[in-house]
């Protein structure tokens, strides 16, 4: 398919999609609390996205039944919202996609529920921080490998593991476009980053093993050892200088 380089008009549309996606996350953060269900969070997100004249990117995508992915504790990604109530000490990772005028934005945040352990606080901090380590290399002329290597160095230096079975992706007219974006160092440098690329960079970091399983619902991905995972993602535009993070 090749990497789709966006023009100024397309980038303007994606900025709007990114703004809505960011605002959904800001809204959901105020509702993540002990006793809330992931289905309630999904309804809040759905209603807000539609109120902005946009549509949820994930709803119906390859058959996914909700607007958000809500992954709790050992659930890494693609958790299906339901009647599960959040409990004190949980971590919930929420992934949101927004489509505005046929272009998409995608972002994920992991939230503490009530009081969490120091280990899990560090997990959240490292997961978010490693994204910004990657952004130091999200420059015109650099390569995908440079971002992945930066993530790997930071995460492993802090004693956590990186999910390798799933990766980031290009984004634009489709939720998932070329290129695939690994979050570890690679044997080859990968595609050269070019002005006008839009990328969803989304490290998924685990307390224990990087090994995963898919649950019976065929969606929910969990850590094989049952230890906690966290997820942080933004949609990023490559420019002539500093990257522009469209979902912040």
Secondary structure, 3 states (H helix, E strand, C coil): CCCCCCCHHHHHHHHHHHHHHHHHHHHHHCCCCCCCEHHHHHHHHHHHHHHCCCEECCCCHHHCCCCEEEEECCEEECCECCCCECCCCCEEEEEEEEEECCEEEEEEEEEECCCCCHHHHHHHHHHHHHHHHHHCCCCCCCEHHHHHHHHHHHHHHCCCEECCCCCEEECCCCCCEEEEECCCCCCCCCCECCCCCEEEECCEEECCCCCEEECCCCCCEEECCCCCEEECEEEEECCCCCCEECCC
